[in-house]
Amino acid sequence: MAEYRMVTEGGDVVDTHTFETDHEAVAWRSSRPFEAATGADDSRQLRIERLDDGEWVRIPAPLGTAETT
């Protein structure tokens, strides 16, 4: 199991949790409220990071973001 955290674009940690897979972490992220980003890539402001060998590593998009319709 791996440790995950959600962070804002400014680097503030919003929440942490432990999951078996990245996909579970993405589902966790998708269940949280968010504000739409104003950037050109139209991405969400909350990002997911995984603790990997003592360092926090951002889960790359599109895995780290969930599409909404």
C-alpha positions in Angstrom: 0.0 0.0 0.0 1.2 3.5 -0.8 0.6 6.9 0.9 -1.1 9.6 -1.2 -1.8 13.2 -0.6 -3.8 15.9 -2.3 -2.1 19.2 -2.7 -3.2 22.6 -4.1 -1.4 24.3 -6.9 0.2 26.5 -4.2 1.7 23.4 -2.5 -0.7 23.2 0.5 -1.6 19.6 1.6 -5.3 19.2 1.7 -5.6 15.5 2.8 -3.6 12.3 3.0 -4.7 8.6 2.6 -3.3 5.1 2.0 -4.4 3.2 -1.1 -3.5 0.0 -2.9 -3.4 1.6 -6.4 -3.1 4.9 -8.2 -6.6 4.4 -9.6 -8.1 4.2 -6.1 -6.3 7.5 -5.3 -7.8 9.1 -8.4 -11.3 8.0 -7.4 -10.7 9.5 -4.0 -9.5 12.7 -5.6 -12.6 12.8 -7.9 -14.9 12.5 -4.9 -13.6 15.8 -3.4 -15.0 19.3 -4.3 -12.7 21.5 -6.4 -12.6 24.8 -8.1 -12.0 24.9 -11.8 -8.5 26.2 -12.7 -8.1 29.2 -14.9 -5.1 27.8 -16.7 -5.0 27.1 -20.4 -4.9 23.3 -19.8 -8.3 23.5 -17.9 -6.9 21.1 -15.2 -8.2 20.9 -11.7 -6.3 22.7 -8.9 -6.0 19.7 -6.6 -3.3 17.3 -7.5 -2.5 13.8 -6.3 1.0 12.9 -5.2 2.3 9.5 -4.1 5.1 8.9 -1.6 7.8 7.0 -3.5 11.1 6.1 -1.9 10.8 9.0 0.6 9.9 11.6 -2.1 6.4 12.9 -3.1 5.9 12.3 -6.8 3.0 13.9 -8.7 0.8 11.4 -10.4 0.8 12.5 -14.1 -2.3 13.7 -15.9 -4.6 12.3 -17.1 -4.3 9.7 -14.3 -4.1 12.4 -11.7 -7.3 14.2 -12.9 -10.7 12.8 -13.6 -12.9 13.9 -16.5 -16.3 15.4 -15.6 -19.3 15.7 -17.9 
